């Protein structure tokens, strides 16, 4: 059985994965990106900060791409 810290890490990773998938879906739906999009290192860093700050995926998509469109 995983230790408590390992369990928390796994839960956080799952939450991050779900959040990133929702962010991606929102960005595609808003036509900010296409289905083959791969984020660069700067965008990955931004996403990490948005997730930690509790920003909603849709808000993060607009923050990442809204000013470019």
Secondary structure in CASP SS format (residue, H / E / C, confidence):
PFRMAT SS
TARGET T0000
AUTHOR 0000-0000-0000
METHOD secondary structure of the structure
MODEL  1
X C 1.00
X C 1.00
X C 1.00
X H 1.00
X H 1.00
X H 1.00
X H 1.00
X H 1.00
X H 1.00
X H 1.00
X H 1.00
X H 1.00
X H 1.00
X H 1.00
X H 1.00
X H 1.00
X H 1.00
X H 1.00
X H 1.00
X H 1.00
X H 1.00
X H 1.00
X H 1.00
X H 1.00
X H 1.00
X H 1.00
X H 1.00
X H 1.00
X H 1.00
X C 1.00
X C 1.00
X C 1.00
X C 1.00
X C 1.00
X C 1.00
X C 1.00
X C 1.00
X C 1.00
X C 1.00
X C 1.00
X H 1.00
X H 1.00
X H 1.00
X H 1.00
X H 1.00
X H 1.00
X H 1.00
X H 1.00
X H 1.00
X H 1.00
X H 1.00
X H 1.00
X H 1.00
X C 1.00
X C 1.00
X C 1.00
X H 1.00
X H 1.00
X H 1.00
X H 1.00
X H 1.00
X H 1.00
X H 1.00
X H 1.00
X H 1.00
X H 1.00
X H 1.00
X H 1.00
X C 1.00
END
